[in-house]
Amino acid sequence: MKDFQYYLNNIGEIGYVARSLNSIVYISGLPKAHPNEIVIFENQEMGLVLSMDEDYLEVLVFSNFEIRVGSKVVRTDENIKVGVGEALLGRLVDPLGYPLDGKGDIENLNPVFVDIDPPKISERKNVEKPLLTGVKIVDMVLPLGKGQRELIIGDRKTGKTEFLLQTVITQTKKGTVCVYAVIGQKLMDTRKLYEFFVSKGIVGNTIIVASNSSDSPGLIFLTPYTAMTIAEFFRDKGLDVLVILDDMTTHARNYREISLLSKKFPGRNSYPGDVFYIHAKLVERAGNFNKGSITCLPVAESVLGDLSGYIQTNLMSMTDGHIFFDIDLVSQGKRPAINPFLSVTRVGRQTQTLLQRDVGREISEFLVTYDRMKQFMHFGAEIGDAAKNILNLGAKLDVFFNQAEVKDASLDLNILILGGLWAGLWSEIEVDKLKMELEQLELLYSTDENFKKEVDQFIGSCDNFSDIVTRLRRDNSIILSRVRFIRK
Amino acid sequence: MEYEIIGNIKTLDSAEVLKQELEVLLNSLYSGKEEFESVLRTKVRSSFADFIRRKISQEDVRIDLFLKDFIKKLDSVPVVKLILAFEPSEETVNRIYSYIVSACKREVFLDLGYSPDIIGGAIIIYRGKYKDLSFKYVFEREFEEEKKKILEFMKI
């Protein structure tokens, strides 16, 4: 962007700040300004025209500097733009595209409009390719597809961020570009996130767009839009992009602050009437396209596990499902604390192979039975062998799904292990030992090429889950030969 | 003319003074008739006080509404801001004012600014429109366009 003097001389219009209300200022003058136009104050700060009446323009300011009444303002005749380009990879930027990582200016960027309409139907395709998250329960029971919009919802400290980080690690290793929008969070958290990406060696495939809680509401408001604009640049290059919007409830609260300051009529929970529109317009920009895809994972924070909040339900209705992180499961020690019964995936299953779908169906059915059986046990009832077997297998399944730390997990190996569990290979084994054996198999799979090939071939040769179970019952050497030394 | 006095006000500064007097008078209305008279005698210029007294003497005028309307009327007069390279004399102000009023064909207030660094000419701001007709701008643009030639000439 050019400076104040440039626009003053070239556009030939000037305005004066008549009133200043924190992040909203009212400007007289600038007769030809239009909504969403960028204006520049004489101290070179930027603002965005929100609305206008006969006398004043209502402008949202992008900085925390106090704008004095009487300050001069010029219009730019341009809507808001942000610089995009490959040079952004590995960088931490603010919502206006300026670097925050102290690594100097980012060059060779092309400015593009931030606020655009979502692509038309003719530019879209069905969600066809799976998106692996590396989180077993999601990949097996609640699969996601590339181009899917999946809401990540849960109370504070339920492991949402760990899940997102696991997904970023898994996807960056597969060549997906990940754009992480940190919306109005603590500066320290942003720093930690960036350092985490550096430590995992994936920073080159990620971009963090961050605003912190002390930034102006205008800047925080802009954060997810900038992230989506950057994602669109990479999508247009034919790449698969993953966008994480962390989190949209903060964004909504921020928009509520702006709206109340500008005296928009408050609706439910004091949110303005267009809060649905501003989120839907953003989320609709994601999807699977003729060229590339944008998978969007908006995050919403719930309070005391309540899924029926206004913003939460809005987001649910504009996404293709949601993954619910349950605070009760956290207190039971489950990691990740995903509640499969209250989570939904609408388009993920269509990306799976028949075998994967069969495995997912089998596990879902079993999880329901296991849950019922556990509830039944609360009555202190005496149980038969069949029920004992279900509880035993359920406990083992819990161990299998438990992923406290971020690490790689292959889908084929997971299916093989599940087949082994169903075939009873671990029925007589203690939970602790099972954990060790599973870790051993995961380690082998990632280090031993022969074992990996053997597992992939085995899974590739099976048509359905019962086929895997039957074959493992007949010959379990593919698993037991690898873990026998632990048993001894 | 109800507000004929506005025609005698040429600059924004004078308009501001008048507005202040109107507001003081308006506030004094709520402290009784004696207070209003006292303010009229002590805090308002005599020519303007006479004008107000003439208005009060008319039976059909409600003084509070009259004062409020007057303030509104003052606020609605557009301002022409002129930045000049010199401090104008009263005569110059009068000439500029007459010219602008005849060009705009309506009442305006002049807001005169003094900035010697524009060298000559003027910067005009009217209803959000900005026109830099200063010598400074002309020289700068000329220098920008003919930079090479000028630098070569200066080398010689």
Interface residues (C-beta under 8 A of the other chain):
Chain A: L8 N9 G12 E13 I14 G15 S28 G29 L30 P31 V74
Chain B: I125 R127 G128 K129 Y130 K131 D132 Y137
